Amino acid sequence: QPCSLADISHKTVCKHVRNFQGTWLNSNMLDHEAMDCQKEYDVVEICSPDGSNTRKVGLVAVLSDDPKLYCQFKAPGAFGGATIDDPWETLRRLQMKLMGPNSQYKCDTVLPLQHLYVPDDHITCQKFDFPVILSGHDHHRVDEVVEGTRLLKPGMDAIYATVLEMIWPDAAADSNPVVKATFVKTSDWEPDPVLDEENERAYDVLEPLRNTELASVPKSFQPLSSVDSRGKVTTMGQYICSLLHSSMNLKRRQRDHMIDAVLLMGGNIRGGQDYEIGSFFSLEALEAEIKSDEAIAVVPMPGWLLAEGLVATHAGDPIPGWMQYDSGIKEDFTQHPPVVTHVANQPIDPDRIYRVATKISDLTNGQSPPWTEYYKEHPEVLPPKGAYANIQAELMTYFARNLWNRIWDSLSQTLDEECDAPDVQADDSDTAEEVCNPELRLETLDKDQDGIVSVDEIQRALEDIVGLSVDTREKSLAEFVHDFADATGSGKVTLEDIAIFCDEMRGESRQKGTLRSRILME
């Protein structure tokens, strides 16, 4: 999976290449730093048991050279700045080298190993006469014949494998083999015990993430799943979009600045997992589903364009751009193509300008032709880079805010005092301070009584007061909560910070009639 390798540091990839004990093929990136441990092509010779029928198969491996796939990488670029040659020119050149009339190899056939999306795989099928192509990149399975070439893609995460047979009945048979293939579930085979133990050891490092609870999952999003996010709207896609919608609006108290919808490409929901009913949303799940560098921003979008652009990604075969959306968007799939009926839980208005949070680069990457055409014609409406929000950081801050509120509320119950007590008047600051009692709150959290609430003490409060599942080896959530509780920005949580929250909580109570903003936390 070359593009997946692009997401790993170049130094790490080179290390993996050099440590690999098998044959690593790389046909169209020949100036890669670790090319000394890779081969441009390979030739496999196979022979029948009686020795009468010998055949040669040439193996080549190409990946996409589409610049849009690599534009997010900082200099020198993906793969350490290596040059990615045109895959089809590479295939043409190597086909001649391995099978041409002057070839020293005299291969019977060439088997391309590709990392291309289906439309590009189809170009290979149309331009060449390969009997079969093994490809990846797309997350769904594909088994089809295009222009006489069989295209096989087993899908993501090695859940399925392709079992391919290329058969020449006898020595007199034509060079083109008979092709037989099927997909099998890898879990149907017993794992190698040595590799299985090594795999479990590798995954042990994720246990702290797996044990760190961020939020309970509302029943409306259960069973939670991100399987086939490039071919349907998944509950995980809706859940993450809805969380972002709540988080971003929590910071926008003026109605004119509220966002109306959140849209994310299915390719950005990456986990491909079914989660158990009743399981919590963990730090592991967040990091598995959303890359750490993904960012969104708010863009104006006419209602007619929102509907046309979204439906354009849902009208055909699975694609990376298959849009996921928050729970306020409704789509009628009884019609073909489907029809968007609601935005922000209200009937869609074609003439209204909606405020939509999404990955800005996804609007012009060609996955949705209506959006690409519109925003390339109107680049002036796209937000500046400084207006972008990192998705993981946005959600972690949202969870931290809600968890701090839950700690606060639990302390209120424990102390038998409520910050929004009805007998406290806005100008009665002394009485209000006594009711909120910042000293007692600090004393409850500050276990070592040094006057400062530490990250470790927040971690303990998450477990003991809120009742979350936490892992002592993973404190990133506690750090986010601690950062939110640090109202003064001093790097410490002190009595001054607690007093500030007393004032803020009373203000929110008078304004909203509640101290809570947990749209999706309970």
Buried (B, 14 or more C-beta within 10 A) or exposed (E): EBBEBBBEEBEEBBEBBEEEEEEBBBBBBBEBBBBEBBBBBBBEEEEEEEEEBEBBBBBBBBBBBBEEBBEBBEEEBBBBEBEBBEBBEBBEBBBEBBBBEEBEBBBBBBBBBBBBBBEBBBEBBEEBEBBBBBBBBBBBBBEEEBEEBBBBBBBBBEBBBBEBEBEBEEEEBEEBBEBEBEBEEEEEEEEEEEEEEEEEEEEEEBEBBBBBBBBBBBEEBBBBBBBBBBBBBBBBBBBBBBBBBBBBBBEEEEEEEBBBBBBBBBBBBBBBBBBEEEBBBBBBBBBBBBBEEBBBBBBEBBBBBBBBBBBBBBEEEBBBBBBBBBBBBBBEEEEEEBBBBBBBEEEBEEEBBBBBBBBBEBBBBBBBEBBBBBBEEEEEEBEEEEEBBBBBEBBBBBBBBBBBBBBBBBBBEEBEBBBBBEEBEEEEEEEBBEBBBBEBBBBBBBBEEEEBBBBBBBBBBBBEBBEBEBBEEBBBBBBBBBBBBBBEEEEBBBBBBBBBBBBEBBEBBEEEEEBBBBBBBE
